[in-house]
């Protein structure tokens, strides 16, 4: 009995497909991306700020952290017509140029928004990076009584 190439191809597809299917059924193989951040400790309605990613948009920040998109738009001097469902946090890096302060370079990026969200919401977050908040953001937090001088 001779085995044709088509038979080998079918066997390979069955083995690979079965392996992927079997491992996904037991939880070893997952290609889905979970947007939802992890919950903070045992509090069911508080999410970890450390889980904020550059792919988050302003509407997701509002959904999980109760920070209105208008707060971020105003604090970071974004265009008033900025769409909360389209604008992603990673886009801040394109808007703001790096700033040198006391010999160190600082960039306004996702970690900057994490610090802002922490100060605005009161949810604790300790940055692993040295952060810089733009003056507009600091003024906004002070005006909203979220930050004291």
Buried (B, 14 or more C-beta within 10 A) or exposed (E): EEEEEEEEEEEEEEEEEEEEEEEEEEEEEEEEEEEEBEBBEEEEEBBBBBBBBBEBBBBBBBBBBBBBBBBBBBBBEBEEEBEBEEBBBBBBBEEBEEEEEEEEEBBBBBBBBBBBBBBBBEBEBEEEEEBBBBEEBBBBBEEEEBBEE
